[in-house]
Amino acid sequence: MKQRFGIIALLLIILGGCSDNPEKPANLIPENKYIDLLVELQLVRSFADNAQTDSVTVDSLTQAVYKRYNVTAQQFQKSHNYYQQFPKKQKQRVEKAIEELKMDQVEDTTDFERKIPKHH
């Protein structure tokens, strides 16, 4: 869990510089979709860290995420670079992604608790 938040926190640290009028990429990923991608890509990274899997598997999972959202790695990177030029808004996007990851964990815990037989 801490690894999930560590990597997202790293995103906050490496926020790019600001410019007054950054050029918006032609195929900018909409904010909500971008946040969903951040969440999914973080889950892939967490899986890779915890499962100690090889880079081929991680690359395959990453490509599957891009395919699921109908974006390319280049499109994501350009959108990511663009969004990073607005640190305050990017912080909000990252915080929303963190909240979604927290909710995902709460749901996982709740599902696990439902499956445990109760002894009276």
C-alpha positions in Angstrom: 0.0 0.0 0.0 2.8 2.4 0.9 4.4 1.7 -2.4 1.3 2.8 -4.3 1.3 6.2 -2.5 5.1 6.5 -2.7 5.1 6.4 -6.5 2.2 8.8 -6.8 3.9 11.1 -4.3 6.9 10.9 -6.5 4.8 12.3 -9.3 4.1 15.3 -7.1 7.8 15.8 -6.5 8.8 15.7 -10.2 6.1 18.2 -11.3 7.5 20.1 -14.2 8.0 23.8 -14.5 5.2 26.2 -15.2 4.9 28.2 -18.3 2.3 30.9 -19.0 0.8 29.4 -22.1 1.9 25.8 -22.5 0.8 24.2 -25.8 -2.0 21.7 -25.4 -1.3 18.4 -27.2 -3.7 17.8 -30.1 -4.9 14.5 -28.6 -4.9 15.5 -24.9 -6.4 12.8 -22.7 -9.4 14.3 -20.8 -8.7 14.8 -17.1 -11.0 12.1 -15.7 -9.6 9.5 -18.1 -6.1 10.7 -17.3 -6.8 10.2 -13.5 -8.2 6.7 -14.2 -5.0 5.9 -16.1 -2.9 7.1 -13.3 -4.7 4.8 -10.9 -4.5 1.8 -13.3 -0.8 2.4 -14.1 -0.1 2.7 -10.4 -1.8 -0.7 -9.8 0.4 -2.2 -12.5 3.5 -0.7 -10.8 2.4 -2.0 -7.4 1.8 -5.5 -8.8 5.2 -5.4 -10.4 6.9 -4.4 -7.1 5.0 -7.0 -5.0 5.0 -9.9 -7.4 8.7 -9.4 -8.4 7.7 -10.0 -12.0 9.8 -9.4 -15.1 9.8 -6.3 -17.2 8.1 -8.1 -20.2 5.1 -8.8 -18.0 5.0 -5.3 -16.7 5.2 -3.9 -20.2 2.4 -6.2 -21.3 0.2 -5.1 -18.5 1.0 -1.5 -19.1 0.1 -1.8 -22.8 -3.1 -3.6 -21.9 -4.1 -0.6 -19.7 -3.3 1.8 -22.6 -5.4 -0.4 -25.0 -8.3 -0.6 -22.5 -8.4 3.2 -22.4 -7.8 3.5 -26.2 -4.6 5.6 -25.8 -1.0 5.2 -26.7 2.0 5.5 -24.5 3.1 8.6 -26.4 -0.4 10.1 -26.0 -0.3 9.4 -22.2 3.2 10.9 -21.9 2.3 14.0 -23.8 -0.8 14.5 -21.7 1.1 13.8 -18.5 3.8 16.4 -19.5 1.1 18.9 -20.3 -0.8 18.4 -17.0 2.4 18.6 -15.0 2.9 22.2 -16.2 0.0 23.2 -13.9 1.3 22.0 -10.4 -1.8 23.0 -8.3 -4.2 21.3 -10.7 -1.9 18.3 -11.0 -1.7 18.0 -7.3 -5.5 17.8 -7.2 -5.5 15.2 -10.0 -2.9 13.1 -8.1 -4.8 13.5 -4.8 -8.0 12.2 -6.6 -6.0 9.2 -7.9 -4.8 8.5 -4.4 -8.4 8.7 -3.0 -9.5 6.2 -5.7 -6.6 3.9 -4.7 -7.6 4.1 -1.1 -11.3 3.3 -1.9 -10.1 0.4 -4.0 -8.3 -0.9 -0.9 -11.3 -0.4 1.3 -13.4 -2.4 -1.1 -10.8 -5.2 -1.2 -10.8 -5.3 2.6 -14.6 -5.3 2.8 -14.8 -8.2 0.3 -12.2 -10.1 2.3 -14.1 -9.6 5.6 -17.3 -10.9 4.0 -15.6 -14.1 2.9 -14.2 -14.9 6.4 -16.6 -17.3 8.2 -17.8 -15.9 11.5 -17.5 -18.1 14.5 -20.0 -17.6 17.3 
